[in-house]
Amino acid sequence: MKKRSIIGYTSGVFDLFHIGHVNILRQSKALCDKLIVGVSTDELVYKYKNKYPVIPEKERLKIIKSIKFVNHAIYQDSMDKFINFKKLNFDIMFVGDDWYNNTKWNKLELKFNKLGVKIIYFPYTKSTSSTKINKILDSHKS
């Protein structure tokens, strides 16, 4: 009998791609057979950050598709993780530990656990982040 492949899912903006992004993709792929990555659309990012990414969505998707740890990359146009779960039927979802013990993620984790989906939190890369890079860029605009 053939063993079922474990499908993993993670998502993000992946703007100003850096080592933290590589780390989460590498660590995610090590724990699943197939890694699917959702790349937030420009419009979705604008809805919750009130600004557009520096790198357009088409380019960010191409970057993610080119990473050897990624089996499949898709656009993420909703923050509702269950929309992509219904489409992709993944077994594990990977996220940065900056969301650990967050009220929203605690509720998501309970809901996903009932469906047999595990959420794994990876350490947030403190040395480099898109937020830090954006702050530097913003300070040079004036």
N, C-alpha and C positions, 0 to 999 in steps of 0.2 A: 504494500500500500504506500502510495506516494505521500510524503509529508507536505502539509499545506504551507505555503510561503507566508512568512510574517510580513505584513505590510505596515510600514511606519509613515507617519505624516508630521511635518512641521511647516510652519509658515512664518512669514515676516515681510518687512519692507525690503530688506537687503539693499538699502541705499548706502552709497559710499562703502562698498564691500570691504571688509577687513577680517583680521584673524579670528575675531569672535564668531563671525559667520562661518568661517572654515571649521572652527572647533565644533560648533553645534551640528553641522552637516556630517563631519567625520564621525563624531560620537554617536549620532543617530544611526548612521548607516551600519555601524558596528553592532547594533542591537536589532537589526531587521534584515530581511532578505531583499526587500524592495522599498526604497525610500522615495516618497512623493513629497514635493515641496510646493507650497502655495506662496506665490509672490503677490503682495498687495498691489492692487491697481492704484494709479495716481489719484483717481476720484475717491477711493476708499480712504487713502491716506489723508487727503484733504478734509474729508468728513470728520475725522477724529483728531487730527493734528492742526487743522486750520492752515496748512501750507502744503505745497506740493513737494514731492521728493526732488532732490538735485538731479538724479539720473532717471530718465523716463522709463516707464514700465516695460516697454519692449526691450530696452537694453538690459534692464535688470533681469528680465526673464531669460534672455540669452546668456547672461553671466551664470545664472543658476543652472541652466541646462548644460553648460560646459563643464561643470564641476563633476569630477569622477565619482563622487559619492552619491550623486543624484540619479535616480532611474527615470524620474518623470517630473516635470515642472508644469504647474498650471497657474492661472491667474486666480487670486483670491479677491472676490469683490464684495465679501460680507464678513463681518467680524463673528458671525454665528458659526462656530466650529461644527455644529451638527449638520449644516447644509453640506459641507464637504464630506462629513462622515457618511451621510446618506448616499452621496455620489461614489465615494471611494472605498467604503467599508474597511477602513484601516483598523489595525489591532493595537497599535501604540501611537500615542501622540507625544512629541517632544517639544519642550518649551524651556526658556531660560528661567533660572531660579529667582529672578527678580519678581516673578509672578507667584512664587510659592507662598502659601498661606494668605493669599489675596482672597477676599470674600467671593468675588466673581469666579475665580479659578477653583476655590474649594467646592462651590456648587457644581461647576462643570465636572470636576473630578468625581463627585458622588454620582452624577448622572451618567457619566461615561463608565464608571465601575459597574453599574447595573447592567450595562451592555457588554461587559467583558473587555472594555478598552482601558488600557493602562496609560496613565500620564507619567512621563519621566521628566524630571527637572534637571537641567544641566547648569553648572556654574556660569554666571554672567561674567563676561570678560571685563574686568574693571579697568585694565590698562588702556584699552581702546574701545570706543563706542561711537556709533554714528551720532549720538547726541553731543558728545564732546567735540567731534569733528565739525558738526554743524555750528556749534557755539563759536569755534575759532573762525569759521567762514563768515558767520554773521558779524563778528567783531571787526572784520576787515572790509565790510561793505561801505562804511561811512567815509 
